[in-house]
Amino acid sequence: MKFLVTGAAGFIGYHVVERLLAAGHQVIGIDNLNDYYDISLKQARLDLLIEKSAFQFIKLDLADSGGIARLFVEHQFERVIHLGAQAGVRYSLDNPLAYADSNLIGHLNILEGCRHNKVEHLLYASSSSVYGLNRKLPFSTEDSVDHPISLYAATKKANELMSHSYSHLYNLPTTGLRFFTVYGPWGRPDMALFKFTKAILAGESIEVYNHGEMHRDFTYIDDITEAIMRLQAIVPQPNPDWTVEQGSPATSSAPYHVYNIGNSSPVKLMEYIHALEAALGLIAHKNMLPMQPGDVMDTSADTEELYQTIGFRPGVSVKEGVKRFVEWYKTFYRIQ
């Protein structure tokens, strides 16, 4: 089939394109290659993809309404995996307008492209951050997500609402993917594992928020891509018997669905750091800091519905996943 993957030069996007190409699909990838983090890392990912004949890269901004519309008309995609976005919780505190352009206008442009060009299935990245002030663990797609505590989380919740409206109005099948703390080779430099690894190898201290007293449902990138590959083939169907009063918030009378994609095994932040120290053979100098605005204390994914739907549970352990990341990092940056 012919796929569009947005954010193709990004962490998750790169891995998803690789999997789609390996499965024999044709892929058009777009990315604006912004400088939110090291462009050379994005380009290195792209260089590996561009070598493959079934892949075409187009530099394009999600907020470019005309450009996105022309892209859809020209290529007539069968399925779209929308992973492009302005990422980062802390960045949203100081740069809110970047999230309006990419995550709101950009998402609307993708929805419009899908609507007008009869796309069979749109999958899009949401986030565990939508659970916000929820304290009941594990987080379930049955839970309310009406209290986000960062603008980034609010835009992801908005994406789900926008998608539902298009599913309802235009019968566009949409699947939202609530990712839980994704990590692994080719990861983002703004995320903890990458920053910690760089600092430890340089002999610098690492910043540990809330004095390490938090848990994260760390999910390895290969588990994320496996779930996406299986879900793209499962097109949501309308359910005429669904009602707001009795139905799940994750489903609808429209062809709409939302899933948690997480490891379902939350790990204490200090255990994550210990796994990194073991993989590096070094002890980190830790600068213990208070909780940061926009952060949540704990995350944990209820993935039972995901398993019932695709027969797969994410399961790469933190010890193994961190080890694989360190091996990639040392190879990529030529560190002995």
N, C-alpha and C positions, 0 to 999 in steps of 0.2 A: 504494500500500500504506500501511498504518498503522505508523508507526515510533515507538519511544521513543528519545529521545536524552538520556542523562544528562550532566550538566555542560553544559547548553545555554547557560548564560550565560558559559561559559569560552571561551578562545581557540579551540581546535580545535572545540569543540562548536558555537559560533556559526556558524563557516564551514560545518560539515557540515549544520546545519539549513538554512542558506541554499540549499545545493546540493540538498538533498532537496525543499524547497519549490519550487524552480525546475523540478525534474523532475516536479512534479505530485503528490507524495506528501503524505499527512497526517502531521503530526508533533506529538507531545506531548513537551514538553521539561521536564525537572526540574533543579533546582539548589537548594542550600541557601543560596546567596548569603553564604557566610562572609566574614570580613574578613581572610583570608590576604593579599589585596591589595585595592586600592582598589575598593570596592563600586560607586562611581559609574561606573567603566569597565564593570563587569559589567552594570549597569543600562542603560547606553548601548547595549550590544550587544542586550540584551533589547528595548529600546524599538523598535529597527529590526525585530525579528522579530515582535513582538506586533501590528504593523500589518497582518500578513498573515493572512487568514481561515483558512488551513489549519493555522495554528499555535496551540497552546494551551500556556501556561506554568503549571506547578504548582510552588510552592515546597515542597520536600520534601528531607529528609536521607536519604542512602543508608543510614545506620545505623538508620533507623526501620523496623524489620522489619514491623510491622503496617501502616504507611502504604504501604510498597512492595508488600506483598501485596495490599492493597486496590486500588492503582493498576493492577496487572496484571489483576486480576479484572474491574475496571470497564471497562478499555479494550481488552483482548484484542488485544494488539499482534501483528503478523505478524513484525516484525523489530526487534531491539534493537541500538543502537549505544551501548555503555557507555564514555563518556569521562570521567565524573565521578570524581574522586579527590583525595586530598590530595597535591599536587605538591611538588616541590622536594627536592633532595638535602641541601642544607645545613640546611634547616628541620627535617629529620628528626633531626638530631643533638641538637637541644634540645627537640623536641616529638614524641617517639616515639609517644605514645598517640593522637595525632590520626591516625596512619597505620593503627593497628589498627582504629579505628572506621570510617574511610572506605574504606580500601583492602582490608581483610580482611572485616570484618562486612558492609560495603557491597557488596562483590563477591559474597559468599555470598547476600545478599538478592536480588540481581539474578539469580543462577543459580537460586535457588528460584522466583522469579517466572516465569522462562522455562520451568523444568521443569514446573510445575503448570498452565501455561496454553498449552502446546504451541506455543511460539514457534518459528518456522521456522529462524531463524539469529540467533545472538548474536555480534556483533563487539565486541571490547573492547580498550582501550588497554593495551599493555605498554610497554616502554621499552628503548632500547639500553643502559641502565644495567645490565640483567641480565647483560651480558657480564663485568662486574666485573674480575677479575684477568686475564682473557684478554689476551694480547699479540699473538696471531696476527692479522694484518690481511689482508684485510677480515674483519669479523665475519660469520660464516655461521650460519644456523639449524642447520647440521650440528654446530656446536661445543657443548661442554659449557657450561652456565651455572650451575654449582654453587658459584661463589665470588663472590657479590655483596659490594660493599664499602660499602654504605650500607643503612640500613633501608628507605628508599624502594625501592631495587633489589630487596631481599629480598621486599617485599610484591608487587612486580610479577611476580617469579618465582613466588611463591605463587599469584597469580591464574592463571597459566598451568597450574599443577598442579591447582588447584581446578577449572578449566574442563575439563581432561582427564578428571578423575574423573566429572564430570557428563556429558560426552560418552560416556564408557564405560558408566556406570550407566544413563543415561536416554535414550541415543541423541540427545542434544541437540547439534546442529551448532554448534561454536564456532570462531571465528577470532581469533587473537591478533595484535595489530599492534605490532611493536617500532618505535616512532618514534625517529628520530635528530634531535636538536636542532632542533626546529621553530621557525621565526621568520616574521615578516611583519606586515602591518597587523592591528591589534587584538590584538597580542601581549601577553604577560604582563609586568607591571612588574618582576617579580622576576628576569627573564632578562636576559642580558648586553646584548643590543642595545638594549632599552628603557632599562636603567640607564645605559648608556654615552651614549645620545642625550641623555637628560635632564641628565646631568652636564656633557657637553661644551657644550650650549647655555647652561648656567648658569655656565660658566667654571670648573667644578670638576674635580678630577682623577678619573680612572677607575682602578679597581683591576684590575690585570692579573695573574692568578695564574700561578704557575710561570714568572714572568718572560716570559710569552708563548710559552713553548716547549711548546705543545700543539696538536693538530689536532682539528677537529670536522667531522663530516659534516653541515653545516648544510643543512636541508631546508625549502624554502619552503612556506608553508601551502597554496597552491593545488595543489601537487604532492601533498601529504598528502590533501587532500579528494578529488582525482581518484582516487587509489588506493583510498580508502575507498568511493567511489561504485561503482567497478568491482568491488571485492571483495564488497560486500554482496550482489551478485547471484550470486556463486559460492558455493553452499552446500557445505561439505565433505561428502564421502561416506565411509562406512566402507570400509576396505580389509582384507578378511579374510586376505589374503596377507601383511600387514605383521607383522613380528616385531621385538622389541626388539633382537635380535642383529644383524639385517640392515637394519632400516628406519631412516629419518631421525628424529631427535628432534623434528623439526617436524611430523611426521605421526603417524598411529596406525592401529590396527585400528578405532578409534572415529572418528566424524565430527568430526575435530579437525585444525586446521592453525595454524601460526604463520608469519608473514612479517616480514622486515625491510622497513621503509619509510624509505628514506634516499636521499640524492642520489648516493651512490657516488663522490663527488669531494671528499674531505676537504680542508679549507682550514686553513692555519696561523692561529692566533688573531690574530696581528699583521696578516695580510692582511685578515681580517674587519674589524679596527679601521681599517685604511687605506681600505677600501671605505666605511666610515661617515664617515671624515674627508672623503673626496672628495664624498660625497653632501651633507654639511653645509657644505662649504667652510670647515672649521675644523680646527685641529690639536688633538688631545687632550693634556692633561697626564696623563702615565701614572705611576701609583704601582705599581712592580713588586713583587710579593709572592710568597712561596713557595707551593707546592702546598697546596691545602686538603684536609682530611680528607674522604673520600668521593668525591673527584673521580678521574676516570681520565685518563690521559695523552693518549690518542688514541682516536677512534672513526672507523670506516669501515664502511659497509654493503655486504655482498654482496647485491645485489637481483636476481640472475639468475633465481631462481625466481619472484619477483614478476613480472618481465617475461614469463616463459614462461606464467604464469597469466593475466595481464590485458593483455598487449601494451602495457605502458606503463612507461617509466622516468622517475622524477622528474628534472628537468633545468634548472630555473630557476637561473641563475648567482647567486653571492653578490653580485656587483656590481649586477645588476638587482634582486634581491630586497631588498637593503638600500636601494637608491634608492626602491623602492616604499614601504618602511616609513617612510622619512624623509618622503616626500610625505604619507602618511597622518598621521603624528605632527604635522607642522606644521599640517595642516588641522584635525585634531581639537582640538589645544590652541591653535589660533588664533595661530600664530607666523609672523611675516613672514619 
